Amino acid sequence: MFEAVRNNKRVAQVILAVLIVPFAFFGMDAYFSDGPGGGEVATVGKSRITAAEFDQALRTQQDRMRDAAGGQVDRALLESPALRQAVLDNLVNQRLLALYSAEKHFSVSAQQLQSTIAAVPAFQESGKFSLGRYDAQLRAQGMTPEMFESRLAQDLRIQQLALSVGESAFVADGSAQRFLAAQTEEREIRELRFPASRYLAEVKLADNAVQAYYDANPARYERPARLKAEYVVLDAEAVRRRVSVSDDEVRAFYEGNQSRFGQPEERKARHILIQVGADASADELAQAQAKVDALLARLRKDPKQFAAIAKEASQDPGSASRGGDLGFFSRGAMVKAFDDAAFSLKKDEISEPVRSDFGFHIIQVTDIKAATVRPFAEVKDEIVAELRDQAASRRYAELAEQFSNLVYEQADSLQPAAEQLGLQIRHSDWIERSAEGLGDYRNPRLAEALFSDDSVRNHRNTEAVEAGPNILVAARVQEYEAARRLPLDEVRSQIETHLRNEAAAARAAEEGGKVLAALQKGEATEGQWSATRKLQRAAPALPAEAMKAVFSASTAKLPAYVGAPAAEGGFIVYSIDAVHRPELKKDDPNLAAVKSQYERLMAERDFYAFLAELRQRYKVETKLPAVQQTEN
Amino acid sequence: MAVYDLEEQEQISALKGWWEDYGNWVTGLIAVAALAAVGWQGWQWYQGKQAGEAGVLYFAVQQAVEHDDAQKARDAAGQLIGQYPGTTHAQMGALLSAGVQFHKGELDNAKAQLAWAAEKGADPALRDLARLRLATVLQQQGALDEALARLQPVPAGQYKARFEDLKGDVLATQGKSADARVAYQAAMDAIGQDDERAATLREVVRVKLESLEG
């Protein structure tokens, strides 16, 4: 080996250089990963969070949101940078806690693991832990017990921290009381209004003010692009029109489904039963046979005695007392042998003994209701509609594909699709890009597609867009108007009103401000004060800015004066005349609720602060990958 | 390889000379490194064993807290502190136990365990947290000056906002509105404007600040 190096110094030097270069610049790691920074979204201390981990977590979170919202989530929300950031933060936090618990040698004993698993309701059967269920549940999740237990142990280690750092937080009564007292504090005020309308007459606009404003705010006086579209709709109704049902099919359906169109034959019968089990001995059978024969002989002599004899001799406890009567029944309701006999007898005929699993029956049919069937003419329309529906749902997929292909392949007109599928071309009114849909068909993607370059500039059909279950819509632009700046003359009066109102509001604020300053100096002023109102800090009855002004004012000296813009334009000066600080009793019913909320807030903040400490301790660097642009 | 050429014999004798000069040093260094490695392993093993045992006791505290049993929680946490004072679990056990002590009105018990965690606990961030909660217990007991003393110095890190907020509460109860105002304001500044998740705490502090008398 050394020999070889000595003899081929040049070669060896090259090899060494190749080896050294990556060491020198990237350290050993370059050999073990994809390269510097490749495939990771964050480093926490010395450990990395890979892009794959991040993607997995993001997908899980998206699925969870979709499930929670029942499948109706805004796609923009699912792909928002805020969600990605939150998912990454969460991963980093978990990693921080894992690192901390590893560094501090946190452990979870087998006993703790056991008792935690045993307490999970999903692993229990009638309130007790079941190993079978445990295995089955894990298998359903695609996990081995080892995987699950190590994951659970990790969760439990983190939970140990969450409990002691977060959840064990508490709050002194004094703090909660102070907050509740502040929330329920009341201030009595009067208002002195300076409405903008008062100063409107004084306002003089400079000659070029309107022009200047128009020039300075081009976007405000622009009408967005709009278009009129024509569109065709393929829906269940359209498909139904395309399918035909032949008379033969209808007739065949009618014959094949007679039971659906009427009542089958029913018979009323009575019987006398002599019980003999199916497994009876020859001896018993002979005895029963003799009994039946005797009864039958009596009946043949005097058939009118059927009811009396049944009452006296029948061994069917249900029917004997009713003279053997079984009421009306249709074919198939009785045991087979009985059924066959009952439906082959004539009315009032008395059968020979019939052997069934129960014993020997003597049967007499006492009434027959013939089968009734609704005539074909009456049910024909019903059948046609049903067959059409069936055929239409079978054909929808096929026609949908044809529809999509037609609008795509013959992209310069909707006519072919309309003609071949018998659809009507409809026309929309003007719509803007923000439109919810076309006509009755709601799907924002319709407008998006219509405003795309392909549609506006290349005059092509849009693709077929799904606008509901089994509804496809394709559209094309009929008339297009680009975004257009409205001419000054069209908006002049609008701008003028706006500027006048603004100037008047400024004047009102100026005048109000002067009065406010005077009042604060203790000088007397003129003006019509409103009646006294009582406000509570936690119950906003004024605009936010006014509430803030009134309740953040120092009340060391009363009356105190503050001012705020009025919601309807103009300015209002408030005089704070009195402050009521409620005396809270220790057992105030609201106090307990506020205290527990306050405690929860502090618990959350304590845990968060701890996480932030760990963030500094372990040095977190994140490089969130840019959102991948998805098509359409 | 039975016969060495001249060059190789030279190299071998040079090597021998070098070994005579430095052999002992090299042996010594290797021995020290080996000892250090064994010692490090041993220390890690020992810490792991200690933490494992402390973990079992911590679980006992956790279970007592789940059952709302202040007595058992205090005993288990006491054992934890007594036997494994160097572990993070001991400090966490004290914090966890103090919570249930406070809610059961056993303020002196809470105070004792928190005082230990604040002064002798292993982790500095948890020491600050214990100190904050100790001050809360003192506030509840009405020992306001003591509570204030415990809140000094205010830590620079993430617990700053909570310390200043609590200082504001205590000072306001003492009727020192001006000082309370300074404390609440410091809390607001520490929270800052950017953190969405701290918005509720910011609002709570703001409301208390605005309602100060005078």
Boltz contact constraints between the chains, C-beta under 6 A:
constraints:
  - contact:
      token1: [A, 104]
      token2: [B, 88]
      max_distance: 6.0
  - contact:
      token1: [A, 105]
      token2: [B, 47]
      max_distance: 6.0
  - contact:
      token1: [A, 105]
      token2: [B, 48]
      max_distance: 6.0
  - contact:
      token1: [A, 105]
      token2: [B, 51]
      max_distance: 6.0
  - contact:
      token1: [A, 107]
      token2: [B, 51]
      max_distance: 6.0
  - contact:
      token1: [A, 107]
      token2: [B, 52]
      max_distance: 6.0
  - contact:
      token1: [A, 107]
      token2: [B, 55]
      max_distance: 6.0
  - contact:
      token1: [A, 109]
      token2: [B, 56]
      max_distance: 6.0
  - contact:
      token1: [A, 112]
      token2: [B, 59]
      max_distance: 6.0
  - contact:
      token1: [A, 163]
      token2: [B, 96]
      max_distance: 6.0
  - contact:
      token1: [A, 164]
      token2: [B, 92]
      max_distance: 6.0
  - contact:
      token1: [A, 164]
      token2: [B, 95]
      max_distance: 6.0
  - contact:
      token1: [A, 164]
      token2: [B, 96]
      max_distance: 6.0
  - contact:
      token1: [A, 168]
      token2: [B, 95]
      max_distance: 6.0
  - contact:
      token1: [A, 168]
      token2: [B, 96]
      max_distance: 6.0
  - contact:
      token1: [A, 168]
      token2: [B, 99]
      max_distance: 6.0
  - contact:
      token1: [A, 170]
      token2: [B, 99]
      max_distance: 6.0
  - contact:
      token1: [A, 170]
      token2: [B, 102]
      max_distance: 6.0
  - contact:
      token1: [A, 172]
      token2: [B, 136]
      max_distance: 6.0
  - contact:
      token1: [A, 172]
      token2: [B, 139]
      max_distance: 6.0
  - contact:
      token1: [A, 172]
      token2: [B, 140]
      max_distance: 6.0
  - contact:
      token1: [A, 174]
      token2: [B, 139]
      max_distance: 6.0
  - contact:
      token1: [A, 174]
      token2: [B, 173]
      max_distance: 6.0
  - contact:
      token1: [A, 175]
      token2: [B, 169]
      max_distance: 6.0
  - contact:
      token1: [A, 178]
      token2: [B, 169]
      max_distance: 6.0
  - contact:
      token1: [A, 178]
      token2: [B, 208]
      max_distance: 6.0
  - contact:
      token1: [A, 179]
      token2: [B, 204]
      max_distance: 6.0
  - contact:
      token1: [A, 179]
      token2: [B, 208]
      max_distance: 6.0
  - contact:
      token1: [A, 182]
      token2: [B, 207]
      max_distance: 6.0
  - contact:
      token1: [A, 182]
      token2: [B, 208]
      max_distance: 6.0
  - contact:
      token1: [A, 182]
      token2: [B, 211]
      max_distance: 6.0
  - contact:
      token1: [A, 185]
      token2: [B, 211]
      max_distance: 6.0
  - contact:
      token1: [A, 551]
      token2: [B, 210]
      max_distance: 6.0
  - contact:
      token1: [A, 552]
      token2: [B, 210]
      max_distance: 6.0
  - contact:
      token1: [A, 556]
      token2: [B, 214]
      max_distance: 6.0
  - contact:
      token1: [A, 601]
      token2: [B, 200]
      max_distance: 6.0
  - contact:
      token1: [A, 605]
      token2: [B, 201]
      max_distance: 6.0
  - contact:
      token1: [A, 609]
      token2: [B, 158]
      max_distance: 6.0
  - contact:
      token1: [A, 609]
      token2: [B, 159]
      max_distance: 6.0
  - contact:
      token1: [A, 612]
      token2: [B, 158]
      max_distance: 6.0
  - contact:
      token1: [A, 613]
      token2: [B, 125]
      max_distance: 6.0
  - contact:
      token1: [A, 613]
      token2: [B, 157]
      max_distance: 6.0
  - contact:
      token1: [A, 613]
      token2: [B, 158]
      max_distance: 6.0
